[in-house]
Amino acid sequence: MARGAKWKTVLWCVGIAAVVLLLCSKSSPLFVFNDWMDANAFFTMGKSLFSGEVLYRDVFDHKGPVLHLIYGIGFLLDHTGFTGIFLLEIAALAVVLALGLRTASLLANRSLHPAWVVVPAAGIAASRAFSHGGSAEEFMLPLLAAALYGLLKTLCKKHPMSLPSVLLQGFLAGCALWLKYTVLGFYLGWVLVLTVLYLKRRMYRELAQSCGAYLAGMALATLPWGVYFGIHDALDDWFICYFYDNLFLYSGNGGGPLALIQHLWWAARDAAPVAVLAALFLVWCLIGRRYAEAGAVLVLGAGLACTSLAGGYYQYYGLIFSVFAPLGIALLAQIAERLQSRPLANAAPWLGLGTAFLFCWCLSPNKNLRGRDPDTLPQLRFARTITADPQASLLNYGTLDGGFYTATGLLPPGRYFYVSNMPLEEQWTEQNGLLEQGAVTYVAALVDDLAERFPRYHCIDQCSYDGGEGTVTWYLYQRQ
C-alpha cells in the first residue's frame, strides 16, 4: 500500500472512530461526565498510580495493571474528566478499524475503500454491549484485532509468520493478560490454529522457533510489572488481587455449559450488529469455500467465549466479540461490487456512512444522556461544594466508585476507596473505621442513614438522577 493510501486510511479510521464515539461514548464532549462506576474506579486507580500510590497494595481494584496504566495516561490529559479517556478510546477504535479493514481486504484479495469501516464502527459503538464507554473490553480490542490479522494473513499466505511478528504478537498477548485475563481463551485458540497450520505444512523448526519467540514476547510484557511490583514489595498484592480474588471471590451468576450457552446468547443480543456482521463473514466463507478461515475464526471465538462468558455475565462482556465485526465487510463489499448500477455501487460506501451515523444518533443506549445539565449530576454538583474546601478529603462509601474522586480531583483516603461486589470483609472494616475516626471531611453514599451510624457526619445535600441504569439518589455528608 502506497504511503498516501495509508494516510488516507488512517484519516478515515480516526475520523469515523471520532464521530461514532462522539455520539455514543459517555466520555465524549456531548456528555458532561462519564458516571459509569467501573470507568471511575479505573480512573481512580490510574490517578493513584501516577500520584505515587502502588497498585493493589495502596489502592484496590480487580482489573489488570495495563488498564490502570491506560487510565493513568487519560488522567494526565484531563485530571477531573474523561477528555483524555475519550482520545484514547478514539485511538483504540481507529486501530481496530484499520486492522479490520486490512483483514477484510486480505480476505477479499483486493483493497477496500476505508469508508466501509463505518459499518462495523457504528455496529460496535451503538450496540448495547458498548454500554457507557471506557470498558476494559474496548481497550482490549486493538490487541485482539492485531492477533486476528496476523493469524489470517499467515493462513492465507504460504510462508510462516516472521519471528519479529511472532515476538510482537506474544508481547501483545502479554499486554492482554495484564489488562483482563479472561481473553486468554482467544490466545489459546490462536496458538492452537497456528500450531496445526505449521504441523500441516511440516514447518517443525519454524514452530519451535515461534513458540520461543511468542513466550519471549509475553515475558517482555510481564517484566516491567514484575519489576514495578517487586521494587515496591507488592508482588503478593498483585497476584492476590488480580488472580486469587478474581478466580475465587468474584461474584458471578452461574457456570457450566448451559450457562455458557445462555451467556453467549445474551452476548449476541447485546452486540446484535456485531453478531450480524460476524454471521455475514461466515456466509461469505461458505459461499467462497473459505473453510480454513471460517474454522480459524470459530476456534478463536469459541476460546474467547469459554474464558470470558463461562462465569458471570454483564452487558458489556459481549463487546469483546466486536473484533470479528470488520470481517463482515468482505461480503458487503462483494455485494456492492456486483451491483449492476455502477453509480449505485460507487455510492454504497457513502450511503452507508450517512446511515451509520444516523444509526449511532438514534440507537445508542446513551442517546438520552447527551447534553445533560451539569447541575443534575451529583458528581459535578457535589464537587463544587467539596472543592470549595481547601482541606477537603473524601470517601466514596459502601458502593462502587461513583465518580466523586474523579470530579473533585481528590485522591482516595485508603486502599478500599470503594466497596466492590467481592465478599471482602476488610473493605467494610476499613471504610467504617475511617468514618468512626472522622478521618475524612466529606462522604458520598447511596444511603440516607449514615448520620445515625456515624453521628459526626451530617447530610448537607442529595441528588437523584438516572445514569442509564435506573434512578439512584446520592447523599453528601460533611464532618461536623
Secondary structure, 3 states (H helix, E strand, C coil): CCHHHHHHHHHHHHHHHHHHHHHHCCCCCCCCCCCCHHHHHHHHHHHHHCCCCCECCCECCCCCHHHHHHHHHHHHHCCCCCHHHHHHHHHHHHHHHHHHHHHHHHHHCCCCCHHHHHHHHHHHHCCHHHCCCCCHHHHHHHHHHHHHHHHHHHHHCCCCCCHHHHHHHHHHHHHHHCCCHHHHHHHHHHHHHHHHHHHHCCCHHHHHHHHHHHHHHHHHHHHHHHHHHHHCCCHHHHHHHHHHHHHHCCCCCCCCHHHHHHHHHHHHHHCHHHHHHHHHHHHHHHHCCCHHHHHHHHHHHHHHHHHHCCCCCCHHHHHHHHHHHHHHHHHHHHHHHCCCCHHHHHHHHHHHHHHHHHHHHHHCCCHHHCCCCHHHCHHHHHHHHHHCCCCCCEEEECCCCCCHHHHHCCCCCCCCCCCCCCCCHHHHHHHHHHHHCCCCCEEEECCCCHHHHCCCEEEEEEEEEECCCCEEEEEEEEEC
